[in-house]
Amino acid sequence: MLIKNKAEKTFKKIGLEATFDHSGLDEAAAAAAQYDLVFTPMNLVNQFHLPKSCATKVIGMVNVLSEQEMIEKLRANGFIE
């Protein structure tokens, strides 16, 4: 829930519109391919097994409460300039 709340605030601040969901790891890993973007703690990135043809970006966060890190990761993955 912390990542969802931080993402909502960060996206609003930088002017990106998005729909946000929150779930446990098992559910998130199973449903990840339905989303454009998934934020997760860095140590859980390897739990997401997506086919190479899947366009979903799974982004690991060192500090899930860091607005600056989230913005940097969005920029690095082409979601913002």
C-alpha positions in Angstrom: 0.0 0.0 0.0 2.9 2.3 0.6 4.1 2.1 -3.0 0.6 2.7 -4.3 0.2 5.8 -2.2 3.6 7.1 -3.1 3.0 6.4 -6.8 -0.4 8.2 -6.8 1.2 11.3 -5.2 4.2 11.3 -7.5 2.2 10.8 -10.7 -0.1 13.6 -9.7 2.8 15.9 -8.9 4.4 15.3 -12.3 1.1 15.4 -14.2 0.8 11.7 -15.2 -2.6 10.1 -15.2 -2.9 6.5 -14.2 -5.0 3.9 -12.5 -3.4 2.3 -9.5 -3.9 -1.2 -7.9 -2.4 -2.8 -4.9 -2.1 -6.5 -4.2 0.1 -9.1 -2.4 3.1 -10.5 -4.1 1.5 -13.7 -5.5 -1.4 -11.9 -7.0 0.8 -9.1 -8.4 3.2 -11.6 -10.0 0.3 -13.5 -11.6 -1.5 -10.4 -12.9 1.6 -8.3 -13.8 1.2 -8.8 -17.6 -2.2 -7.0 -17.4 -0.4 -3.7 -16.5 1.9 -1.3 -18.2 4.0 -0.7 -15.1 4.7 -2.5 -11.8 6.6 -0.9 -8.9 8.0 -3.4 -6.3 10.9 -3.4 -3.8 14.2 -4.3 -5.5 14.5 -7.6 -3.7 11.2 -8.8 -5.2 11.8 -8.1 -8.9 12.9 -11.6 -9.5 9.5 -12.9 -8.4 7.9 -11.5 -11.6 8.3 -14.0 -14.5 7.0 -12.3 -17.6 7.3 -13.6 -21.2 9.8 -11.6 -23.4 6.8 -10.5 -25.6 5.2 -8.8 -22.6 5.5 -5.0 -22.6 5.0 -4.7 -18.8 7.9 -2.9 -17.0 8.7 -4.2 -13.6 10.6 -1.6 -11.7 12.5 -2.3 -8.6 12.7 0.4 -5.9 15.6 0.6 -3.4 13.5 3.0 -1.3 9.8 2.6 -2.0 9.1 5.9 -0.3 11.5 8.0 -2.5 9.6 10.3 -4.8 12.9 11.2 -6.5 13.8 7.5 -7.1 10.4 6.9 -8.6 10.7 9.9 -11.0 14.2 8.7 -12.0 12.9 5.2 -12.7 10.0 6.6 -14.7 12.4 8.7 -16.8 14.9 5.8 -17.3 12.1 3.5 -18.5 10.6 6.1 -21.0 7.5 7.0 -19.1 8.5 10.7 -18.8 11.2 12.8 -20.4 
